Every structure is written in structure tokens, then in C-alpha cells.
């Protein structure tokens, strides 16, 4: 079964309060933070933040919203 996983990966630490504010799941591993992204979650925040995308999954998760989270 194939999988498509979208995430933002960066160096630790992460702002845990901001991650919680946007309901972003994250994992810390070996000095890096992996923030898992779900298209429906990003669709919600794109609309809430006023970025105007209707379906994030249609544009491969490369939106102002994902850059904002990064």
C-alpha cells in the first residue's frame, strides 16, 4: 500500500505553545523536529488565516500556510 506523507522538518527546539495553538502534531528525534501535515488540517488553517486556497492537497501542500507553520 502506498503512502503520501507531508511534513516540515527542522532543527529543534520547536515553539511548543505555537504548535499547540495551531494543533500541529510534532515529533522530536535526534535534534530535529518533524511536524506532520494533513491536507484537511492545512485546508482549515488556510481558510482561517485568510490565505484563500480551497484544497491544499491539490497544490501539493506548498502554500503560504505551510510556510507560516515552518
MIDOSE-1310 file (N, C-alpha, C; in nm, 2 decimals, decimal comma, always signed):
residues 70
xxxx	+0,08/-0,12/+0,00/+0,00/+0,00/+0,00/+0,09/+0,12/+0,00; +0,06/+0,22/-0,09/+0,14/+0,34/-0,10/+0,10/+0,44/+0,00; +0,19/+0,53/+0,04/+0,16/+0,63/+0,13/+0,22/+0,77/+0,08; +0,15/+0,87/+0,12/+0,20/+1,01/+0,09/+0,20/+1,08/+0,22
xxxx	+0,32/+1,12/+0,26/+0,33/+1,19/+0,39/+0,39/+1,33/+0,37; +0,33/+1,43/+0,43/+0,38/+1,56/+0,42/+0,42/+1,61/+0,56; +0,53/+1,67/+0,56/+0,59/+1,72/+0,69/+0,68/+1,83/+0,67; +0,70/+1,90/+0,78/+0,81/+2,01/+0,78/+0,91/+1,95/+0,88
xxxx	+1,04/+1,95/+0,84/+1,15/+1,90/+0,92/+1,24/+2,02/+0,95; +1,28/+2,04/+1,07/+1,37/+2,15/+1,11/+1,45/+2,11/+1,23; +1,54/+2,19/+1,26/+1,62/+2,17/+1,38/+1,54/+2,21/+1,51; +1,56/+2,13/+1,61/+1,50/+2,15/+1,74/+1,56/+2,28/+1,80
xxxx	+1,50/+2,35/+1,89/+1,37/+2,32/+1,95/+1,26/+2,38/+1,87; +1,14/+2,34/+1,91/+1,02/+2,39/+1,85/+0,94/+2,48/+1,95; +0,87/+2,58/+1,91/+0,79/+2,66/+2,00/+0,66/+2,57/+2,03; +0,66/+2,50/+2,14/+0,56/+2,41/+2,18/+0,42/+2,48/+2,19
xxxx	+0,42/+2,60/+2,24/+0,30/+2,68/+2,26/+0,23/+2,71/+2,13; +0,32/+2,75/+2,03/+0,26/+2,78/+1,90/+0,21/+2,66/+1,83; +0,29/+2,55/+1,84/+0,24/+2,42/+1,78/+0,11/+2,38/+1,84; +0,09/+2,40/+1,97/-0,04/+2,36/+2,03/-0,15/+2,46/+1,99
xxxx	-0,11/+2,59/+1,97/-0,21/+2,68/+1,93/-0,27/+2,64/+1,79; -0,19/+2,59/+1,70/-0,23/+2,55/+1,57/-0,26/+2,40/+1,56; -0,26/+2,33/+1,67/-0,29/+2,19/+1,67/-0,20/+2,11/+1,58; -0,07/+2,15/+1,58/+0,03/+2,08/+1,50/+0,09/+1,96/+1,57
xxxx	+0,08/+1,84/+1,52/+0,15/+1,73/+1,58/+0,29/+1,73/+1,55; +0,38/+1,71/+1,64/+0,52/+1,71/+1,61/+0,59/+1,60/+1,69; +0,71/+1,56/+1,64/+0,80/+1,46/+1,70/+0,94/+1,51/+1,70; +1,01/+1,49/+1,81/+1,15/+1,53/+1,82/+1,23/+1,41/+1,82
xxxx	+1,33/+1,41/+1,73/+1,42/+1,30/+1,71/+1,56/+1,34/+1,67; +1,66/+1,31/+1,75/+1,80/+1,34/+1,72/+1,82/+1,48/+1,69; +1,76/+1,57/+1,76/+1,79/+1,72/+1,74/+1,71/+1,78/+1,63; +1,61/+1,70/+1,57/+1,53/+1,76/+1,47/+1,38/+1,75/+1,51
xxxx	+1,30/+1,84/+1,46/+1,16/+1,83/+1,48/+1,09/+1,80/+1,35; +1,00/+1,71/+1,36/+0,92/+1,67/+1,24/+0,77/+1,71/+1,27; +0,72/+1,80/+1,19/+0,58/+1,85/+1,21/+0,50/+1,78/+1,10; +0,41/+1,69/+1,14/+0,33/+1,62/+1,04/+0,22/+1,71/+0,99
xxxx	+0,19/+1,71/+0,86/+0,09/+1,80/+0,80/-0,02/+1,71/+0,73; -0,14/+1,74/+0,76/-0,25/+1,67/+0,70/-0,32/+1,77/+0,60; -0,36/+1,73/+0,48/-0,42/+1,83/+0,39/-0,55/+1,89/+0,45; -0,63/+1,82/+0,52/-0,76/+1,88/+0,57/-0,73/+1,98/+0,68
xxxx	-0,62/+1,95/+0,76/-0,58/+2,04/+0,86/-0,53/+2,17/+0,80; -0,45/+2,16/+0,70/-0,39/+2,28/+0,63/-0,50/+2,35/+0,55; -0,60/+2,28/+0,50/-0,72/+2,35/+0,43/-0,79/+2,44/+0,54; -0,81/+2,38/+0,65/-0,88/+2,46/+0,76/-0,80/+2,58/+0,80
xxxx	-0,67/+2,57/+0,82/-0,59/+2,69/+0,86/-0,56/+2,78/+0,74; -0,56/+2,74/+0,62/-0,55/+2,83/+0,50/-0,67/+2,92/+0,50; -0,79/+2,86/+0,53/-0,91/+2,94/+0,53/-0,91/+3,03/+0,65; -0,88/+2,98/+0,77/-0,88/+3,06/+0,89/-0,78/+3,17/+0,89
xxxx	-0,67/+3,15/+0,83/-0,56/+3,26/+0,82/-0,59/+3,35/+0,70; -0,68/+3,32/+0,62/-0,72/+3,41/+0,50/-0,63/+3,39/+0,38; -0,56/+3,28/+0,37/-0,48/+3,26/+0,25/-0,55/+3,22/+0,12; -0,67/+3,17/+0,14/-0,76/+3,16/+0,02/-0,75/+3,03/-0,06
xxxx	-0,67/+2,93/-0,03/-0,67/+2,81/-0,10/-0,79/+2,73/-0,07; -0,85/+2,66/-0,17/-0,97/+2,58/-0,14/-0,93/+2,44/-0,11; -0,83/+2,38/-0,18/-0,79/+2,25/-0,15/-0,64/+2,24/-0,15; -0,58/+2,24/-0,04/-0,43/+2,23/-0,03/-0,38/+2,11/-0,10
xxxx	-0,45/+2,00/-0,08/-0,40/+1,87/-0,14/-0,38/+1,88/-0,29; -0,46/+1,97/-0,35/-0,45/+1,99/-0,50/-0,32/+2,06/-0,54; -0,25/+2,13/-0,45/-0,13/+2,20/-0,48/-0,01/+2,15/-0,40; -0,02/+2,03/-0,36/+0,09/+1,95/-0,30/+0,15/+2,02/-0,17
xxxx	+0,06/+2,08/-0,10/+0,10/+2,13/+0,04/+0,20/+2,24/+0,03; +0,23/+2,30/-0,08/+0,32/+2,41/-0,09/+0,24/+2,54/-0,09; +0,20/+2,59/+0,03/+0,12/+2,71/+0,04/+0,18/+2,80/+0,14; +0,12/+2,92/+0,15/+0,16/+3,02/+0,25/+0,14/+2,97/+0,38
xxxx	+0,04/+2,88/+0,40/+0,00/+2,82/+0,53/+0,12/+2,73/+0,58; +0,17/+2,64/+0,49/+0,27/+2,55/+0,53/+0,40/+2,63/+0,56; +0,42/+2,74/+0,48/+0,54/+2,82/+0,51/+0,53/+2,90/+0,64; +0,40/+2,94/+0,67/+0,37/+3,00/+0,80/+0,40/+2,90/+0,92
xx	+0,36/+2,78/+0,90/+0,39/+2,68/+1,01/+0,54/+2,65/+1,02; +0,61/+2,66/+0,91/+0,75/+2,63/+0,91/+0,83/+2,73/+0,98
